[in-house]
Amino acid sequence: MSDPVFNSALAHAADHDGAKDLSIAMREISDRGMIDLRGEASSSKFKQAAKSVLGLDLPVKPRTSVSKGNITVFWLSVDQWLINCPRGGHHKLLADLTKALDGMHSLAVDVSDMRAIIRLEGEHVREVLMKGSSIDFTLPEYKAGLVRRLVFAEIAALVHIVSDKPDTVDIYVFRSYADYTWKWLKATAKPGAVIGLFSKAD
């Protein structure tokens, strides 16, 4: 029996490794694994067990993330986190979490193939994001590390601000919407669509 072969959500797109001639740079991030973790944030036993495996404290403040090495954990709700880690290594990480959390009111599930990740980079990233949402990404709190779920281009999405100097943002969408999102971003990020949002008013 042959081993299963992984194909990313945008593998069929000829330019999935970097769309050209746009006001921003964009590419698919396909080498990440994801684990959905649920548990009681008020339980020190649960948080310590998770820390013993991940090597970091779970973020408990809304819309925040924490990172250590090649692992990043996103706060999603009062009892839910998304663990982002290297694809391939997530199998062992999940097994270790399951063992450490044994007997606790918790759940850890591999969701690596649930979402596609598209990385946006450049000075017009926030402008492009605001064309698809009602969120003001120019507010001071929208800085590196912020994570939030939102409706983007009329679909459910998750945004992670990786860096704000320069702007680098990862947008997570369900795999079935990856192609739609990619094409929407390409159309919206064309140089002719730049609206000069950050220029000084006359």
C-alpha positions in Angstrom: 0.0 0.0 0.0 1.4 3.4 -0.9 1.7 6.2 1.6 -0.8 9.0 1.5 0.4 12.1 -0.3 -0.3 15.6 1.0 -1.5 18.2 -1.4 -2.0 21.7 -0.1 -5.3 23.5 -0.7 -3.7 25.7 -3.4 -1.3 23.2 -5.0 -3.3 23.4 -8.2 -2.8 27.2 -8.5 0.2 27.9 -10.7 1.3 30.9 -8.6 0.5 29.5 -5.1 4.2 29.9 -4.1 4.0 33.6 -4.8 1.6 35.7 -6.8 3.3 38.4 -8.9 2.6 42.0 -10.0 0.4 42.9 -7.0 0.5 45.7 -4.4 1.4 43.1 -1.8 3.3 39.8 -1.8 1.2 36.7 -1.1 1.9 33.0 -1.0 0.5 29.9 0.5 2.0 28.5 3.8 1.6 24.7 3.5 4.2 23.3 5.9 2.3 23.9 9.1 0.3 21.4 11.2 -2.5 22.5 13.4 -4.1 21.1 16.6 -7.3 22.3 18.1 -7.0 22.2 21.9 -9.9 22.6 24.3 -9.9 22.7 28.1 -10.6 24.7 31.2 -8.5 27.8 31.3 -9.3 28.1 35.1 -7.6 24.7 35.7 -4.0 25.0 36.7 -3.6 21.2 36.2 -4.8 21.5 32.6 -2.6 24.5 31.8 0.5 22.9 33.4 -0.1 19.6 31.4 -0.3 21.6 28.2 2.8 23.6 29.1 4.8 20.4 29.8 4.3 19.4 26.2 4.3 22.7 24.4 7.0 24.4 26.5 5.0 27.6 26.9 2.0 29.0 28.8 -1.3 29.0 27.0 -2.5 32.5 26.2 -5.5 33.4 28.3 -6.1 37.0 27.0 -8.5 37.4 24.1 -7.0 37.8 20.6 -3.5 37.0 21.7 -0.9 34.5 20.8 2.4 33.1 22.2 5.3 31.6 20.5 8.3 29.5 21.4 10.7 28.0 18.8 8.6 26.7 15.9 5.3 26.5 18.0 2.7 29.2 18.1 -0.5 29.0 20.1 -3.6 31.2 19.3 -6.3 32.1 21.8 -9.6 31.4 20.1 -12.1 31.5 23.0 -12.3 31.0 26.7 -11.7 27.3 26.4 -10.2 26.9 22.9 -6.7 27.3 21.4 -5.2 26.6 18.0 -1.7 25.1 18.1 0.4 25.9 15.0 3.5 23.7 14.5 5.6 22.1 11.8 3.6 19.7 9.6 4.8 16.2 10.2 5.8 17.0 13.8 2.2 17.5 14.8 1.5 13.8 15.1 4.0 13.4 18.0 2.9 16.6 19.5 -0.7 15.5 19.5 0.2 12.1 21.0 2.1 13.8 23.8 -0.7 16.2 24.5 -3.3 13.4 24.6 -1.1 11.5 27.0 -0.4 14.5 29.3 -4.1 15.4 29.3 -5.4 11.9 30.0 -8.2 11.9 32.6 -8.8 15.7 32.3 -11.8 17.4 30.8 -10.1 18.3 27.6 -9.8 17.6 23.9 -6.9 17.7 21.4 -7.7 17.1 17.7 -5.6 17.2 14.5 -7.1 19.8 12.3 -4.1 20.3 10.0 -6.1 19.8 6.8 -9.1 21.9 7.9 -7.6 25.3 7.0 -5.4 26.9 4.3 -3.0 29.6 5.3 -2.2 32.5 2.9 0.6 34.9 3.9 0.3 38.6 2.9 3.3 41.0 3.1 3.9 44.6 2.3 2.8 48.2 3.1 -0.7 47.7 1.6 -1.6 44.6 3.5 -3.9 46.3 6.0 -5.6 48.2 3.2 -6.4 44.9 1.4 -7.7 43.3 4.6 -10.0 46.2 5.3 -11.5 45.9 1.8 -12.8 42.5 2.8 -13.9 43.2 6.4 -15.4 45.8 8.7 -12.3 45.8 11.0 -10.1 48.9 11.3 -6.6 47.3 11.1 -5.0 50.7 11.6 -5.9 50.8 15.3 -2.9 50.6 17.7 -3.9 47.3 19.2 -3.6 45.6 15.8 0.1 44.8 16.2 2.3 41.8 16.0 0.9 38.7 17.8 -2.8 39.7 17.5 -5.2 37.0 16.4 -8.9 37.3 15.7 -11.7 35.6 13.9 -13.8 37.6 11.6 -15.9 37.6 8.5 -13.6 38.3 5.5 -14.9 38.7 2.0 -18.2 37.1 3.3 -16.6 33.9 4.6 -15.3 32.9 8.1 -11.6 33.5 8.5 -8.9 33.9 11.1 -6.2 36.6 10.9 -2.8 36.5 12.7 -0.5 39.5 12.5 2.9 37.9 12.3 4.8 41.2 12.1 4.1 44.9 11.9 7.5 46.1 10.8 7.1 45.3 7.9 3.5 44.1 7.8 3.2 40.4 7.5 -0.2 38.8 8.1 -1.4 35.2 7.8 -5.0 34.7 6.9 -6.6 31.2 7.7 -9.6 30.1 5.8 -11.4 26.7 5.6 -9.8 24.6 2.9 -12.9 24.6 0.7 -12.6 28.4 0.5 -8.9 28.6 -0.3 -9.3 29.0 -4.0 -12.0 31.7 -3.6 -9.9 33.6 -1.1 -6.7 33.4 -3.3 -8.5 34.8 -6.3 -10.3 37.5 -4.2 -7.0 38.7 -2.8 -5.3 38.7 -6.2 -8.1 40.8 -7.6 -8.2 43.2 -4.7 -4.4 43.6 -4.4 -3.9 44.6 -8.0 -1.8 47.9 -8.3 -4.8 49.6 -9.9 -6.9 48.8 -6.9 -4.7 50.7 -4.4 -6.7 53.5 -2.9 -4.0 55.4 -1.0 -5.7 54.7 2.4 -2.6 55.8 4.3 -1.7 58.9 2.4 -2.2 62.3 4.1 -5.5 64.0 3.6 -5.5 67.2 1.4 
